[in-house]
């Protein structure tokens, strides 16, 4: 009975394992995107001391924050954000924080529920300056609901936890499907 050579067996085993063990490129991409955009579903959120909204130009972040606030899950909304990496004023507002505040107050939420920080330009500054603004207003939260665009939520939560490990946080974002290649490229840049 002829026996396969060791080289052929090795190649055959490698090929079999690759075909059986390895996910397709689209399955692998989905695994990575799910990891980078992991969040707590809205229905699983529990009350917190405040909602912390990371600055951005995507109005859906502010709309989601307003929705969470109206669910009665927190009495305050902390919104840091100057002009971030995109280097443009959102809808001609002087800062991302003021842009988000306008959306939130237009939904019927009082200005008194909002703490603004208008100079942060990146994730780290959002965390540090946002918490400094909260402290100035007498808010020393023990728990926060973090809200960001889906693709930046993992980084935002990790940055927050590194600098404020004693504050319990959960992250949430608006629903988003990653169908266009620009969105996928933006999310994958988080790995870099």
C-alpha positions as CSV (number, residue, x, y, z in Angstrom):
1,X,0.0,0.0,0.0
2,X,1.6,3.3,-1.0
3,X,2.1,5.8,1.8
4,X,2.0,9.5,1.3
5,X,5.4,11.2,1.7
6,X,5.8,13.3,4.8
7,X,5.8,16.5,2.7
8,X,2.5,15.6,1.1
9,X,1.0,14.7,4.5
10,X,2.1,18.0,5.9
11,X,0.6,20.0,3.0
12,X,-2.6,17.9,3.1
13,X,-3.0,18.5,6.8
14,X,-2.2,22.2,6.5
15,X,-4.8,22.5,3.6
16,X,-7.4,20.6,5.6
17,X,-6.9,22.7,8.7
18,X,-7.0,25.9,6.7
19,X,-10.3,24.9,5.0
20,X,-11.9,23.7,8.2
21,X,-10.3,25.8,11.0
22,X,-10.0,29.2,9.4
23,X,-12.9,31.4,8.9
24,X,-13.5,33.1,5.6
25,X,-12.3,36.6,5.1
26,X,-15.8,38.0,5.6
27,X,-16.3,35.9,8.7
28,X,-12.9,37.1,10.1
29,X,-13.8,40.7,9.3
30,X,-17.1,40.3,11.1
31,X,-15.3,39.0,14.2
32,X,-13.0,41.9,14.2
33,X,-15.7,44.5,13.6
34,X,-17.9,42.9,16.4
35,X,-14.9,43.1,18.8
36,X,-14.1,46.7,18.0
37,X,-17.7,47.9,18.2
38,X,-18.7,45.8,21.2
39,X,-21.2,47.6,23.4
40,X,-23.9,47.0,26.1
41,X,-27.3,46.8,24.5
42,X,-29.7,49.6,25.6
43,X,-32.1,47.1,27.3
44,X,-29.2,45.9,29.5
45,X,-28.2,49.4,30.7
46,X,-28.6,50.1,34.4
47,X,-28.8,53.5,36.2
48,X,-25.6,55.5,36.5
49,X,-24.5,58.8,38.0
50,X,-24.1,60.4,34.6
51,X,-23.9,59.8,30.8
52,X,-20.5,60.7,29.3
53,X,-20.7,61.6,25.6
54,X,-17.5,61.6,23.6
55,X,-17.2,64.5,21.2
56,X,-17.7,63.9,17.5
57,X,-19.5,65.4,14.5
58,X,-22.0,62.5,14.1
59,X,-25.3,63.8,15.4
60,X,-26.5,60.3,16.1
61,X,-24.2,60.2,19.2
62,X,-26.1,63.1,20.7
63,X,-29.5,61.7,19.7
64,X,-28.6,58.4,21.4
65,X,-27.5,60.2,24.5
66,X,-30.8,62.1,24.6
67,X,-32.7,58.7,24.2
68,X,-30.7,57.2,27.1
69,X,-31.3,60.2,29.3
70,X,-35.0,60.1,28.7
71,X,-35.1,56.5,29.8
72,X,-34.2,57.9,33.3
73,X,-30.9,56.1,33.5
74,X,-28.8,59.2,34.6
75,X,-29.5,62.7,36.0
76,X,-26.6,64.4,34.2
77,X,-24.9,64.4,30.7
78,X,-21.2,65.2,30.5
79,X,-20.3,66.4,27.0
80,X,-16.6,67.1,26.2
81,X,-15.4,68.2,22.8
82,X,-13.8,71.1,21.1
83,X,-12.8,70.6,17.5
84,X,-11.5,67.1,17.1
85,X,-9.4,65.2,14.6
86,X,-11.8,66.1,11.7
87,X,-10.7,69.7,12.2
88,X,-14.1,71.1,11.2
89,X,-16.9,72.8,13.1
90,X,-20.0,70.6,13.2
91,X,-22.9,72.5,11.7
92,X,-21.1,75.8,12.3
93,X,-21.0,75.4,16.1
94,X,-17.9,76.6,17.9
95,X,-17.3,73.1,19.4
96,X,-18.5,69.5,19.2
97,X,-19.8,69.8,22.7
98,X,-22.1,72.8,21.8
99,X,-23.3,71.0,18.7
100,X,-24.3,68.0,20.8
101,X,-25.8,70.1,23.5
102,X,-28.0,71.8,20.9
103,X,-29.3,68.5,19.7
104,X,-29.9,67.2,23.2
105,X,-31.8,70.4,24.3
106,X,-33.8,70.4,21.1
107,X,-35.1,67.0,22.2
108,X,-36.5,68.7,25.4
109,X,-33.8,68.1,27.9
110,X,-32.9,71.0,30.1
111,X,-29.5,72.8,29.9
112,X,-29.3,72.3,33.7
113,X,-28.8,68.5,33.0
114,X,-25.7,69.2,30.8
115,X,-22.1,69.7,31.7
116,X,-20.0,71.1,28.8
117,X,-16.3,71.0,28.2
118,X,-15.4,72.8,24.9
119,X,-11.7,72.3,24.3
120,X,-11.0,68.6,24.1
121,X,-9.5,67.6,20.8
122,X,-9.0,63.8,21.2
123,X,-10.2,60.8,23.2
124,X,-7.7,61.3,26.1
125,X,-8.6,65.0,26.4
126,X,-12.3,64.1,26.3
127,X,-11.8,61.8,29.3
128,X,-9.5,64.1,31.3
129,X,-11.1,67.5,30.6
130,X,-14.6,66.1,30.7
131,X,-14.1,64.7,34.2
132,X,-12.4,67.9,35.3
133,X,-15.5,69.8,34.1
134,X,-17.7,67.4,36.0
135,X,-15.7,67.9,39.2
136,X,-15.9,71.7,38.8
137,X,-19.7,71.2,38.8
138,X,-19.6,69.1,41.9
139,X,-20.1,65.8,40.2
140,X,-17.9,62.9,41.3
141,X,-19.5,60.0,39.5
142,X,-19.0,56.4,40.7
143,X,-20.7,55.0,37.5
144,X,-21.0,56.3,34.0
145,X,-22.7,55.3,30.7
146,X,-20.2,56.0,27.9
147,X,-21.5,57.0,24.5
148,X,-19.5,57.3,21.3
149,X,-19.6,56.5,17.7
150,X,-19.6,52.7,17.4
151,X,-16.1,52.4,16.0
152,X,-14.5,54.5,18.7
153,X,-16.4,53.1,21.7
154,X,-13.8,50.4,22.5
155,X,-11.0,52.9,22.5
156,X,-13.0,55.5,24.4
157,X,-13.9,52.9,27.1
158,X,-10.3,51.7,27.4
159,X,-9.0,55.2,27.7
160,X,-11.5,56.0,30.3
161,X,-10.8,52.9,32.3
162,X,-7.1,53.5,32.2
163,X,-7.4,56.9,33.7
164,X,-10.4,56.4,36.0
165,X,-10.3,52.7,37.0
166,X,-12.5,53.1,40.1
167,X,-15.4,54.4,38.0
168,X,-17.8,51.7,36.8
169,X,-18.5,52.2,33.1
170,X,-20.6,50.6,30.4
171,X,-20.5,51.6,26.8
172,X,-23.3,52.0,24.3
173,X,-23.8,53.5,20.9
174,X,-26.4,53.9,18.2
175,X,-27.0,51.0,15.8
176,X,-24.8,51.0,12.7
177,X,-24.3,48.5,10.0
178,X,-20.8,48.4,8.4
179,X,-21.7,48.0,4.8
180,X,-19.5,50.6,3.1
181,X,-15.8,50.1,2.8
182,X,-14.9,53.6,4.2
183,X,-16.6,52.7,7.5
184,X,-14.9,49.3,7.6
185,X,-11.5,51.0,6.9
186,X,-12.1,53.5,9.7
187,X,-12.9,50.8,12.2
188,X,-9.9,48.7,11.2
189,X,-7.7,51.7,11.7
190,X,-8.4,51.3,15.4
191,X,-6.2,48.2,15.3
192,X,-3.2,50.2,14.0
